[in-house]
Amino acid sequence: MAVKNLPTEELMRPGGGGCPGCPSSLALRVALKALGRNTVLVMPACCAVVCVGPYPKSSIDVPVVSIAFEAAAAAAAGIVSGFKRKGKQDANVVVWAGDGGTYDIGLQALSGAVERGTDFIYICYNNEMYSNTGIQRSGATPFGAWTTTTWKGKDERKKDLPAIMRAHGLPYMATAIPSYQEDLFRKVRKAMSIRGPKYIEILAPCPPGWRFPMEKMLEVGRLAVDTGAFALYEYENGQLTFNLKSKSILEKKVEPAPIEEYLQLQGRFGHLFKPQRNEEALSRIREELDASWEQMRRQVECGTA
């Protein structure tokens, strides 16, 4: 489906409080087109809940439950149970959370809800930091990235939460990015058609946090895919299926673009290039990326994920 063929109904009203070029706002707009009005959103503390605004002046035209940082998946599970008690099982109960409330503070509730087989969709828009509270590092922050709490660059590699979700054996998970809106729309629609817990991870290149001009948000996202820094795929019934250019990279039909093209657009990695190139750090980034792709190739070849 082409972008021009997405549903025209808008469930995100004008007047949201997102930054110019906000990837989460664009992704939520597309996701709501897929979800439709029969949807309840659960949002923990994050940028999105601030952007949406409080009742009765919310910029979202579906019910939104604002919940404590650590409790989004637990709250969603309660809503699912309440609907089931009332005999209503066709509503889309969706968590929309950042990486801070997913990778770190909310992980225990997410893991528990998925382990119990809760019929909901959990969507993490991952901007790889605690953006709403001042750009601090999170478990999703990649190695080498500047934040206000890793001002020399993060020493640790990022947590592989999609792999952790796959290890739960959930029926469906996918990765997406606002740069490819039709792919995001299709994956949300697919998640709606499957019973049980579903997890979608959306990479959200954040202009102020990643330190690049707001008009380059879609370009940065495309480069994340082109360089292999972010893989687009689906996991269903234990099988991994790769999408768009990620499929060609996995099958070695094309070489990924140099990772430097992606990193140099972001001020958060500027210290790796100025005053001189940090070859040791760049080499580690390349090695970890190559190792990640080789691991995914083995999983596809063996049919284990």
N, C-alpha and C positions, 0 to 999 in steps of 0.2 A: 504494500500500500504506500503510495506517495504521500508526502506531507500535505499536499493540497487536497487529498482525499480523506483526511481525518475528519471526524464529526465537527460540524461548525458550532454546535452548542458550547458555550463557555461557562464552566462552573467556577472559574476564578474571575472575580469581578475586578474592575479597575480600582486602584487605590491601595494596593498591597504595599507593605513597607520594606520590600527587598531592595538590596543595592542594585544599581544599574548593572546589567549583565549577570544577574544572579542565576546560576545554573539550577539551583533547587526550585526556584519559582517557575522556570521554564519546564523542568521535568514534572513538577506537580501539575502544571496546566495540561500537559500531554497525558499524564496518568489519569487525571480526572475525566478527560475525553473518553478514555477507555473504560473507566469504572462506571460512569454515569451517576445519576441522582440517587440511586438506591445504595448509598455508601455512607459509612460512618468513619471519619478519620480520628485516629488517636495520635496525639503529638506530645512527646515529652519536652522538657526544656531544650530548646534548640533555636537556631535562626528562624526556621520556618514558622514556629508558633508565634514569634514576634512579628514576622512579616504578615501573617494571617490577621492578626489583631484580635482583640477581645470581643465577645458578645456584648451588645447586639450590632457591632460594627465590623464584623468579620468580612474579609474579602473572599471567603470561600462559601459557595452556595450549597454546601452539604453540612450536616452536623459535624462539629469538631469538639473532641474531648481533650482538653489540655490537662496533662497529668505530670506527676513528679518524674524527675530525671530517670530514676531506676525502674519505673513501674509501667512503662508503655505496654509491653507484651502481656503483663498480668492484667492490666485494665482491659486490653483487647479481649483476653480470654474471658473475663467477666461479662463483657458485652455479648460475646458469642453465646455464652451460657444463658444469658438473659433472653436473647432472641429465641434460642432453642426452647426455653421454657414456655415462651409465648407462641410457639409453633411457627416462628418466622425464621426460615433457614436460607432465604435467598438474598439477604443483605450482604454487601461487601464490607467486612470489617477490616480496616487497613491501618497499620501503624506506619506513620511517616516520621522517621527519626534520623538524626545526624549520627556521625560515627562515634561521637562521645557517648551518646545514649545507647549505642549499639555494641561497639567493640569493647567498651570499658564499663561504664556505670550500669547499663541495662542488660549486660550479657547474661546474667543469671536468670532473669525473667524470660528472656528470649529463649535460652536453652531449655528451660522448664516447659514453656508453652509448646515448643516444637516437639519435645520428648513426649508430651501428653497427647500429641496429635491434634492440637487446636486448629480448627478450620478458619484460618485467617491468612492475610497477606502482610508480611512484614517487609517494608521498603526502607532501606538505608540509603540516604543520599550522603555519600562519603566525600567530604571536602578535606579529609586527611588532617583535621586539627579541630580544636575547640574554638570555632570561629566566633560564636556569639559572645563568648566571655573574654575575648582578647587575643585570639590566635595562640593558644597554648598547644603543646604536643599532645597527641592522643596515641592509642595503640595502632591507629591507622596511618600515622605520620611515617613517611618513608625515610630510609637511611639518608643522611646528608642534608635533610631539609631544615631550613631556618624556621624557628618559631620564637615567640617571646620567652619560652623556657628552654629552648635549644638554640641559643643565639650563635653558637659556633657550628651548628649543624647536628642533627640527631645522630647519636652513636649506634642506635639499635635498628634492626630491620623492622618493617611493619608486620603486624599480625595478619595471618592469612585467614580471615574470618569466613570467606566463602568456602574454604576447605573444611573449616570447623562445622559449617552448616551442612555440607555434603556428608560429613561423618555422622550426622544425626539421622541420615537415611530418610530425609523428608522427600515427598513426592516430586517437588519441583523447586528449582532455584535458577536464577539467571543473573547475568550482568548486563548493564546498559549504560548509556551516556547521552546527555542532552544533544550532542552533536549529531546523533542519528535518531531522530524523533520517531520515525516510522518503526524502527526496530524496538524502541522502548514501548510504543503503543502496542505492538503485537505481543510482546512478552507479558505486559500487564493483562491484556485480554486472555492470553493463554492461562495465566495464573488463576484468573477468575473461573475458568472452566474446570479446574481440578479441585477435588475435595482434599481437606487436610491442610497442614501448614505449608506455606510457600514463602520463599525469601528472594527478594530482588535487590541487588546491590547496584547503585547508580554512582559512577564517579562524577563528582561535582567540582569542576575546576573553578575555584573561588578567586575572582580578580583581586580584592583587597588582601586576602590572606596569602595567596600565592604570588602576589606582587607582579601582576601583568595588567596591561590596559584592558578595560572592560569590554571593548569591542573585539577582543581576541579570544573570548571565552570559547566559542565554537571551534576556532582554529586550534586552540590548545587541546581541546577534547579529541579532535581528529588526530592530532599528533600523538596523543597518548595511545591511540589504537595503532597508528601507522608504525610507531617505534616498538610496539609490543609491550609498552609500559602497562597497558591495561588490555586485557583480553575480553572479547565479547563472546559469550557462550551460554548454553543452556544445559541444565542437568535434569534429566527426567528418567525415572525407572532405572537409576544407577548408571546411566550413560551420559557422557559429555558430548555435546554437539556445538561446534564453533561456528560463528556467524561473521559475515562480511569479510573484511581483510584479515581478521584473526584466523579464519579458516585457511586462507592461503599461506599465512605465516606458519601455522601449525603443520601444514602439509609440505612446507618448504618449497612452495611454488613461487614465492616472492621472498626477498630479503627484507627484514624490517628496516625502516629508516634509522640512521644513527641516533642513539638515545640522546646525544648532545643537542639535537635539534629541538627536542622536547624540553630538556632541562634549561637551556639558555634563554628560553622565552619567559622563564619564571624567576623573579627576583629572589625567591626563597632559596634558589640554588646558585645565586650569583657569586657567593664566596668560593664556589668550586672552580670558578674561571678567572676571578680577579682577586688580587693583582696578578696571579699566575694560575695556570691550570693545576688542579689537585689531581694528578694522574692516579694516585693510589686510591682515592675515593671513587673516581670515575671508573676505574678498573673493577672495584668491588661492586659497583652498581651494575655494570655489564655482566659480571660473572653471576651475580645473584639472579639477574633477569634470564640469562641463558639457562641456568639450572632450573628455574621455575618452568620455562617452556619445555625443557626435556622431561621434567616430571609429568607435565600434562600430556606430552606425547606418549609416554609409557602408559599412563592411565587410559588413554583412548585406545591404544593398541591392545592392552590387556583386558579392556572392558571393565576396569575397576576404577572407581572415583571416590 
